[in-house]
Amino acid sequence: MKLTVSKSDFTGLEPLVAGKYAATIEKVEFGKKAGADADDPGYYFVYFDVVDTPDGIPRSIREVFSNKPAAAFRWAALLKALGMAPEDDSALEFDPEELVGGQVIAAVTQREFEGRIFNSVKSFAEA
């Protein structure tokens, strides 16, 4: 028996309404753009599980964290919300895998991409 599935047949879940949600970091994955230079620091996909949703259906939100120095503010905000940020301005060395299981309050927004609405995390706060 064959099964035929088309992307157009799958509508997926409705995005979450913008708001603040408790979120747990499910996993962290390293990536680089195809054909990137050896000097490219790459990025991390950070997956947040949001379980307590208005419709009772859990969601996973994927956020991209660049490793470029200009994007350090985003890492700093997440680390602060996780209680991992240093008290002073000193550098913090950490393994992104250490973030798995961490809990934050995620300010979730909606964004459009290629005609579809997706969720994105605008900011983080301590859970």
C-alpha positions in Angstrom: 0.0 0.0 0.0 1.3 3.4 -0.9 0.6 6.7 0.9 0.7 10.0 -0.9 1.2 13.1 1.1 1.5 16.6 -0.3 2.8 19.7 1.6 -0.4 21.4 0.5 -2.4 18.8 2.4 -0.8 19.7 5.7 -2.0 22.9 7.2 -0.1 22.5 10.5 -1.0 24.1 13.8 -2.2 27.6 14.1 0.5 29.9 15.5 0.2 31.0 19.1 -1.4 34.3 19.9 1.2 36.9 20.8 1.8 36.8 24.5 4.1 35.5 27.3 4.5 31.8 27.7 6.5 29.5 29.9 9.0 27.7 27.7 11.6 25.0 28.2 14.6 24.6 25.9 14.2 21.2 24.2 17.4 21.0 22.2 20.2 23.1 20.7 21.7 22.4 17.3 24.8 23.9 15.6 24.6 24.9 11.9 26.4 26.8 9.1 25.1 28.0 5.8 26.0 25.8 2.9 29.2 27.0 1.4 30.1 29.2 4.4 33.7 30.2 4.8 35.8 28.5 7.4 35.8 31.8 9.4 32.0 31.9 9.6 31.2 31.3 13.3 27.9 29.7 12.4 24.7 29.8 14.4 22.6 27.7 16.8 19.0 26.6 16.5 17.4 26.7 19.9 14.1 24.9 20.2 11.7 26.0 22.9 8.8 23.8 24.0 5.7 25.7 24.9 3.3 23.4 26.7 0.7 25.6 28.4 -1.0 27.1 25.4 -4.5 28.6 25.1 -5.8 25.7 23.0 -4.0 23.0 25.1 -1.8 21.9 22.1 1.9 22.1 22.8 4.1 24.0 20.3 7.8 24.1 19.5 9.3 27.4 18.5 12.7 27.4 16.8 14.9 30.5 17.2 18.2 31.2 15.5 21.1 32.5 17.6 24.1 33.8 15.6 27.6 33.3 16.9 28.8 36.6 15.4 29.9 39.2 18.0 27.2 41.7 16.8 24.6 39.2 18.0 26.0 38.6 21.5 23.1 40.7 23.0 20.7 37.9 22.1 22.7 35.2 23.8 23.2 37.6 26.8 19.4 38.1 27.1 18.8 34.3 27.1 21.6 33.6 29.6 20.2 36.3 31.9 16.7 34.8 31.8 18.3 31.4 32.6 20.2 32.9 35.6 23.5 32.1 33.9 24.8 35.6 33.1 27.8 36.9 35.0 27.2 39.7 37.4 29.8 41.9 35.7 30.7 42.4 32.1 33.1 39.5 32.0 32.9 37.0 29.2 31.1 33.7 29.9 32.1 30.5 28.2 29.4 27.9 28.1 28.4 24.8 26.2 25.1 25.5 24.4 24.0 21.9 25.3 24.0 23.1 29.0 20.9 25.2 28.1 18.8 22.1 27.4 16.1 21.8 30.1 16.4 25.5 31.0 13.1 27.4 31.6 12.2 30.9 30.6 9.2 33.1 30.0 9.2 33.8 26.3 7.5 36.9 24.8 6.1 35.2 21.7 5.2 37.2 18.6 3.9 36.4 15.2 5.9 37.0 12.0 5.1 36.3 8.3 7.4 34.4 6.0 6.5 33.3 2.5 2.8 34.0 3.1 2.6 31.9 6.3 2.4 33.1 9.9 5.0 31.7 12.3 5.9 32.3 16.0 9.0 34.0 17.1 10.4 34.9 20.5 11.0 38.6 20.9 12.4 38.5 24.4 13.1 36.3 27.4 12.5 36.7 31.2 13.2 34.5 34.2 10.7 31.8 34.8 
